[in-house]
Amino acid sequence: MIVCGLQGVGLRIVEQLALSGVPAVVIDESPPPLLARMLAAWNVTLVTGPTRSEDTLVRAGLAGAMAVICAQDDDLSALATALLARRLRADVRVVAQLTNPAVGRAIREAGVAVLDVAGLSAPSVVEVCLDEGVQELSLSGMRFLAARTTAPAGATLRELYGALAPVAVIPPDGNVIICPGRDTRVRAGDQVTLIGTPDELAAASVIDHPERIRRLTGAQSNGNGNGSAAGPSGILGVLSSEDTAVHPASSIASYLLRAPRDLAVSVARAADRRIAIALGALVAVLAIAATVLRFTYQYAGPGHRMSLLDAVYFTVETVTTVGYGDYSFRGEPAWLMVFAIALMMTGALFVAVFFALVTNMLVSRRIEESLGRQRITALRGHVLVIGLGTVGMRVVRRLHDVGRDVVVIEKEEHNRHLSQLRGLGIPVMIADATQPEVLADARLATASAVAVLTSDDLANLETGLAVRDQLGARWRDTPVALRIFDQQLAHSLRDTFGFKNVRSTAALAAPWFVGAALGLDVLSTFYAGDELLLVARLHVTPGGGLHGLQMRQLAGRTRVLALRRAADRSVLEHPPRRSTSFRPADEAYLIGPYDELLTVLRRDRPSPGLPEPKASGDAAYSGRPGDSLSEGSATPGDLPASTSQLSTTRPAKPWVCHVSPVSVIAKAS
């Protein structure tokens, strides 16, 4: 496997390949020394040179490569490398990372699988922000939901949820149980993640709110919308009670009652001391003048006094110099005429000053909005997104699409995504989110969730700690998604500071790239606690290792969610019984940790020279990266799970393919 580009997702792809025992060659023009040493520790070959060079690809072994993964950070390099690899070898799998949907659609016509890291990782962050634990899946065109719920009592999963497929149980101690059997006993308060159709989840009271049931069972899937070849299904976020999309009648009434108050609060916060003084002086002049006219002005002869309403009307008419002619000071005492002259001059002055200050406030506010320096005044229950890179932009768009209010803080005033957000009417603050006053201006105290998504781990850490400090007592109840690339740092943040939702966009996206390169169709990725789970589609190879195998003989941490038989494509079996056997050309939908799903793939399609993996009962593949599958040899927890663990191992090379470079290049020419 050739991986082009070592930064970001490229490193995670190589790590996944090493864990799976798949030999890899990395091409990078200027690899950092630290990463080069990591590759050497993993026994991964590093070729230094431009990825867009034919000579570099040949030196990396393109002739015998199973696939080429173009994981460069910039679209131009990935595009050029993908097209070059396709030209040199028309039969090799090529997977490219591209962020531009139009370019992606075009290059897909050339037989290149196109994936986008931002589009693949955004759903997991959005799910955290919505804090509903519901993610939509599409299995062979049929709509399923992965829903998180709390066990109401101590019982078996079968007793609580019937035939629903349990994919994870998270006890209070945080030790995640992946793909437990239905006879597994849970305690009250355990978090359980189940997969089923919306109707099945509603029938089992996993989706228990009436509006939630209506939305989840009535809406149709919107597709992935991320511009990738096989992106995740859209997140179906169940909105909170503050959203009009979830409770239309009550929310509209609440909005109508709240709008005047929010407007008053917004104006009061936007106004400065000068406006308050001008308004106060104008009101004082109007009050004094109306009182004088009420008790001294006479019309139609002595004894005919003005009513209070007429006095106020005449005062405003005089101050604004309208002069309809219905009232005048002709024939009034001289002192009252002098009072009228003073009233017209002072009133006109204060009116002019007041409107000038209001105009200045509105123009200044508009300028501040265009420069990203405004204060958020009236929002409540909004999602605060910090960092407007490609991932941040995807998260903001998804949240906006489901009707959530979003506020964005971005440090770079020349960010290329700013115009898009302003076109959507989403407020953006150009400021440093580590400053407490900036978070206060963004109304962190009333935010429903926070997503820290810059591309710098240190900046994310500083911002996350600042958010944690400013939230105070709300810290435990407010979802905070923190983007961290380094997995060891992520574990430390969870254990030390209590960040429950630390996400690595590279770790979320890497399985998609590897799966596409190996022929495993990854459909979705999501977290169950700290465990990253994949939903994938596998076509059973005739004569392969899965042919005739029963479901119960798969690895213990892998579950078959649904099965579409080759003999009858119109029926989708879900969930299949444990005694059900695989048949040739069946379409199986599986869920489990990444390494376990690759073990199933390798079992179905063994590589030349590699003994077919064996499993009995619930025995799971385990051991160091590159070890072949053994029957009940160890527990899945023995698998290395981090960079530091991998650095002490040297993956074997079970996937081998030898082809003459000269013959292949000549054929491609």
HELIX and SHEET records of a PDB file:
HELIX    1   1 VAL A    9  SER A   20  1                                  12    
HELIX    2   2 PRO A   33  ALA A   41  1                                   9    
HELIX    3   3 GLU A   54  ARG A   59  1                                   6    
HELIX    4   4 LEU A   62  GLY A   64  5                                   3    
HELIX    5   5 ASP A   75  LEU A   88  1                                  14    
HELIX    6   6 PRO A  101  ARG A  108  1                                   8    
HELIX    7   7 VAL A  117  LEU A  130  1                                  14    
HELIX    8   8 LEU A  157  TYR A  161  1                                   5    
HELIX    9   9 PRO A  198  ALA A  203  1                                   6    
HELIX   10  10 PRO A  210  GLY A  218  1                                   9    
HELIX   11  11 PRO A  248  ALA A  270  1                                  23    
HELIX   12  12 ARG A  273  THR A  296  1                                  24    
HELIX   13  13 LEU A  308  VAL A  319  1                                  12    
HELIX   14  14 ALA A  334  LEU A  371  1                                  38    
HELIX   15  15 THR A  390  ASP A  401  1                                  12    
HELIX   16  16 LEU A  418  LEU A  424  1                                   7    
HELIX   17  17 PRO A  436  ASP A  441  1                                   6    
HELIX   18  18 LEU A  444  THR A  446  5                                   3    
HELIX   19  19 ASP A  457  LEU A  471  1                                  15    
HELIX   20  20 GLY A  472  ARG A  474  5                                   3    
HELIX   21  21 GLN A  487  PHE A  497  1                                  11    
HELIX   22  22 THR A  505  LEU A  518  1                                  14    
HELIX   23  23 MET A  551  GLN A  553  5                                   3    
HELIX   24  24 TYR A  594  ASP A  604  1                                  11    
HELIX   25  25 PRO A  636  ASP A  638  5                                   3    
HELIX   26  26 THR A  643  LEU A  646  1                                   4    
HELIX   27  27 PRO A  661  ALA A  668  1                                   8    
SHEET    1   A 6 THR A  45  THR A  48  0                                        
SHEET    2   A 6 VAL A  25  ASP A  28  1                                        
SHEET    3   A 6 ILE A   2  CYS A   4  1                                        
SHEET    4   A 6 ALA A  67  CYS A  70  1                                        
SHEET    5   A 6 ARG A  93  GLN A  97  1                                        
SHEET    6   A 6 ALA A 113  LEU A 115  1                                        
SHEET    1   B 5 VAL A 134  LEU A 139  0                                        
SHEET    2   B 5 MET A 142  THR A 150 -1                                        
SHEET    3   B 5 GLN A 191  GLY A 196 -1                                        
SHEET    4   B 5 ALA A 165  ILE A 170 -1                                        
SHEET    5   B 5 ILE A 177  ILE A 178 -1                                        
SHEET    1   C 2 ALA A 155  THR A 156  0                                        
SHEET    2   C 2 ARG A 185  VAL A 186 -1                                        
SHEET    1   D 6 VAL A 428  ILE A 430  0                                        
SHEET    2   D 6 VAL A 406  GLU A 410  1                                        
SHEET    3   D 6 VAL A 383  ILE A 386  1                                        
SHEET    4   D 6 ALA A 449  VAL A 452  1                                        
SHEET    5   D 6 VAL A 480  ARG A 483  1                                        
SHEET    6   D 6 ASN A 501  ARG A 503  1                                        
SHEET    1   E 5 ASP A 521  ALA A 528  0                                        
SHEET    2   E 5 GLU A 531  HIS A 539 -1                                        
SHEET    3   E 5 GLU A 587  PRO A 593 -1                                        
SHEET    4   E 5 ARG A 559  ARG A 564 -1                                        
SHEET    5   E 5 LEU A 572  GLU A 573 -1                                        
END                                                                             
